[in-house]
Amino acid sequence: TSRAEHRLLLRTDNAAERLTHKAHAAGLVGPEQFEWHLEQRAAIARGVATLRSTRLTAAAWHDAGLAIKRDGLPRSAAQVLSMPHVSLERLEEMVADANSRSRRREAAAGDAAADASARSGHGGNGLNASHMVAPEQSP
């Protein structure tokens, strides 16, 4: 209901976000505190953008330890973080593990391509398969 939505807007945990600009304009918040607030907002925005743009296939999330159906669909870190029992710390571990696996696969594929190229006398194309999905581009 609209009443419940209004109460959500007035929660105490988002009071600084809602009121710091007004308090600064009224002279109740000094320039240093206001600058700190702006830096915090920017850091949060960067973190949210990173969560939304970091995407892995279901297989990569599964290989990193997440109980997830291997349906081939990429999922963002933001989507995974919204799952029950996934903390930010665990998410960071899973992404690091997936990145490590991807680097090892790419190195192995590069070694295999170099070996095949040396045997055939042709250069390789340098393309390697990976579980990683390109980040979404912001408009």
C-alpha positions in Angstrom: 0.0 0.0 0.0 1.1 3.6 -0.4 1.1 4.0 3.4 3.7 1.1 3.8 5.8 2.6 0.9 5.8 5.9 2.7 7.0 4.3 5.9 9.8 2.7 4.0 10.9 6.1 2.7 11.1 7.4 6.3 13.2 4.6 7.8 16.0 5.7 10.1 18.6 3.7 8.2 18.3 6.0 5.2 18.0 9.3 7.1 21.4 10.5 6.2 20.7 9.9 2.5 17.4 11.7 2.7 18.4 14.6 4.9 22.1 15.5 4.5 21.6 17.7 1.5 18.8 19.6 3.3 20.8 19.9 6.5 23.8 21.2 4.5 21.6 23.8 2.7 20.3 24.9 6.1 23.8 25.3 7.5 23.5 22.4 9.9 26.1 20.2 8.2 29.6 21.6 7.7 31.6 21.3 4.4 33.8 18.5 5.6 30.9 16.3 6.7 29.0 17.1 3.6 32.1 16.1 1.4 32.4 12.9 3.3 28.7 12.2 2.7 29.2 12.8 -1.0 32.2 10.5 -1.1 30.2 7.8 0.6 27.4 8.1 -1.8 29.8 7.8 -4.7 31.4 4.7 -3.2 28.1 3.1 -2.8 27.1 3.9 -6.4 30.4 2.4 -7.6 29.8 -0.7 -5.6 26.3 -1.2 -6.9 27.5 -0.7 -10.5 30.2 -3.3 -10.0 27.6 -5.8 -8.5 25.3 -5.2 -11.5 28.1 -5.4 -14.1 29.9 -8.5 -12.7 28.3 -11.4 -14.5 29.1 -15.1 -14.5 27.5 -18.0 -16.2 25.5 -20.4 -14.0 28.2 -23.0 -14.4 30.8 -20.6 -13.1 28.7 -19.7 -10.1 28.1 -23.4 -9.5 31.8 -24.2 -9.8 32.6 -21.5 -7.3 30.4 -23.2 -4.7 26.9 -21.7 -5.2 24.0 -24.2 -5.2 22.5 -23.0 -8.5 20.8 -24.7 -11.5 23.2 -24.9 -14.4 20.8 -23.4 -16.9 23.5 -21.5 -18.9 22.1 -18.1 -18.0 24.5 -15.5 -16.8 23.7 -13.9 -13.4 25.0 -10.7 -12.0 26.7 -10.5 -8.6 23.8 -8.3 -7.5 21.4 -11.2 -8.3 23.5 -13.7 -6.5 23.9 -11.4 -3.5 20.1 -11.3 -3.2 20.0 -15.0 -2.7 19.5 -16.4 0.8 22.7 -17.3 2.7 25.0 -15.3 0.3 27.0 -12.7 2.1 29.1 -10.0 0.5 32.2 -11.8 1.8 31.1 -15.1 0.3 30.3 -13.4 -3.0 33.8 -11.9 -3.1 35.3 -15.4 -2.6 33.1 -16.9 -5.3 34.1 -14.1 -7.8 37.8 -14.5 -7.0 37.5 -18.3 -7.4 35.8 -17.9 -10.7 38.4 -15.4 -11.9 41.2 -17.7 -10.8 39.6 -20.7 -12.7 39.1 -18.5 -15.8 42.8 -17.4 -15.7 43.9 -21.1 -15.4 41.7 -22.2 -18.3 42.9 -19.3 -20.5 46.5 -20.2 -19.7 45.9 -23.8 -20.4 44.1 -23.0 -23.7 46.9 -20.6 -24.6 49.5 -23.3 -24.0 47.5 -25.8 -26.0 47.1 -23.3 -28.9 50.8 -22.5 -28.8 51.7 -26.2 -28.9 49.3 -26.8 -31.8 50.6 -23.8 -33.6 54.2 -25.0 -33.2 53.3 -28.4 -34.5 51.4 -27.1 -37.5 53.7 -24.1 -38.2 50.7 -21.7 -38.1 49.9 -18.9 -35.7 47.0 -19.2 -33.3 44.1 -16.8 -33.1 44.4 -16.2 -29.3 40.7 -16.8 -28.6 39.9 -18.8 -25.5 36.6 -20.1 -24.1 35.7 -18.9 -20.6 32.8 -18.9 -18.1 33.2 -15.1 -17.8 30.6 -12.9 -19.4 31.4 -9.4 -20.6 30.2 -6.6 -18.2 27.1 -4.7 -19.1 27.8 -1.3 -20.6 26.3 1.6 -18.9 24.4 4.1 -21.1 
